[in-house]
Structure formats: C-alpha cells, structure tokens
Amino acid sequence: MLKTLCFITLWAIIFTANAQPAFKGGQGALNTFLSQKIVYPEYSRQNCISGTIKVSFGLDKNGNVISAKVSQGLGIDLDDEALRVIKLTSGKWIMPAKYSPVNIIVPIHFEADQTICGIDNPVNTTQAITAYKNRQLLEDEVTNYYKAKYQGKIDTTHEADIITLKKLLGFDDKFISDMLEQANEKFHQGDTDGACSDWTFIKNIGSKHADQMLSKYCK
C-alpha cells in the first residue's frame, strides 16, 4: 500500500566553489535510497495529491544532515515526508578532504497513483490543500482533548462531541490500521522518531492500539 503509490524524481543542486560532497554510490544510489524510504502520507494518498517539495539542507564534516527545512512546499503532509526522508540520508554522504559549508537542494516529486485516483476524476489540488489546513484545526481539537484527558484536566462529559468529531474526520479502525502500518514501516527503516510521532498521534486520538509500541520504543 505504502510504496506503490508514489513516483519520486530527485536531483540535487549543490552551491559551493570547492569540491562537492557526494552521496555514497552516486546520484543513482541517492534516487534509489529515497524512493525506497518514501511512505506516501495518508491524507495526500487518500486525496490523490501530487506535487514537488523542495528540501534544503547542509552537511557537517562527517556527512550528517544539518539545518534541513522545506524551502518550497505545499503546507501539507507531503512536506513532512520529504523532510523526513532527507534526514535519513544523514551519514551517507562522502565529504571532500577539505570541508567547507554546503547548501543542497533536493526537489522531490510525489505523484499519486492514478489507478486508485482515477484519471476521469481530476483532483482539485488547491481545494484539497485548503481542506487539509482546515482539517488540522479539527484534529487539534481531538488531540488536545485526549492529551488533557490523560492528565485528568478535562471535563469528560463532552466526550460524545469529540467522538462525533472523530467520526467526521474518519478516525476509525481502518484509519488507525493504516497509521500503524505507516509507523511500522518507518520503524523498520530505522526512523524511530518518525514512528513514535505516528504512534503518539494514534494515542492522542483516543486509541490504545499503539500504547505497547510507545512504552517499548518511545521515551
């Protein structure tokens, strides 16, 4: 489900007058590495959103990624995923003998799977992005409620309203199962931080399905 839903085009622009750092194995190896690590984010997958996200970052003398940020994005979950996979390249760069600061820009193109989206029903990306941003306010209402509930700082007599909101957002068993699959893939990639973020989100929408993983791997 997770890897077959995207096609990624990648290239790097390195701004430096000195010898350039190189990804171990070359540009082809970088493309392969990133394409294998991409986990197409749930909202964009379900809403068939495609787009190009540009990530800029530096490298320290040991080839570790530093100061990574989205330099041009859509303001949705594709931004987060592009940034996540770039961070996974940390330590996989060969640095020139004489270190000098560099700035690398990698544009990552996500293309939704048209066999699922349907070519006869084109997606209005602008509307989908606006809906995503509006959705975040509702998601925050749910997660803030459960965070406060776990701390004993909320009036639970209004939980029925939160449950109704969860149904509106589609936070059902299928959604949780998809999130768990997404988190588990990140964990198996060695991205414990990314997995813990997903597991925490599952907990903060009132589910106990990730509690065991949070207890074992996330401190």
C-alpha positions, 0 to 999 in steps of 0.5 A, a space after each residue: 500500500 505504502 510504496 506503490 503509490 508514489 513516483 519520486 524524481 530527485 536531483 540535487 543542486 549543490 552551491 559551493 566553489 570547492 569540491 562537492 560532497 557526494 552521496 555514497 554510490 552516486 546520484 543513482 544510489 541517492 534516487 534509489 535510497 529515497 524512493 525506497 524510504 518514501 511512505 506516501 502520507 495518508 491524507 495526500 494518498 487518500 486525496 490523490 495529491 501530487 506535487 514537488 517539495 523542495 528540501 534544503 539542507 547542509 552537511 557537517 564534516 562527517 556527512 550528517 544532515 544539518 539545518 534541513 527545512 522545506 524551502 518550497 512546499 505545499 503546507 501539507 503532509 507531503 512536506 513532512 515526508 520529504 523532510 523526513 526522508 532527507 534526514 535519513 540520508 544523514 551519514 551517507 554522504 562522502 565529504 571532500 578532504 577539505 570541508 567547507 559549508 554546503 547548501 543542497 537542494 533536493 526537489 522531490 516529486 510525489 505523484 499519486 497513483 492514478 489507478 486508485 485516483 482515477 484519471 476521469 476524476 481530476 483532483 482539485 489540488 488547491 481545494 484539497 490543500 485548503 481542506 487539509 489546513 482546515 482539517 488540522 484545526 479539527 484534529 487539534 481539537 481531538 488531540 488536545 482533548 485526549 492529551 488533557 484527558 490523560 492528565 485528568 484536566 478535562 471535563 469528560 462529559 463532552 466526550 460524545 462531541 469529540 467522538 462525533 468529531 472523530 467520526 467526521 474526520 474518519 478516525 476509525 479502525 481502518 484509519 488507525 490500521 493504516 497509521 500503524 502500518 505507516 509507523 511500522 514501516 518507518 520503524 523498520 527503516 530505522 526512523 524511530 522518531 518518525 514512528 513514535 510521532 505516528 504512534 503518539 498521534 494514534 494515542 492522542 486520538 483516543 486509541 490504545 492500539 499503539 500504547 505497547 509500541 510507545 512504552 517499548 520504543 518511545 521515551 
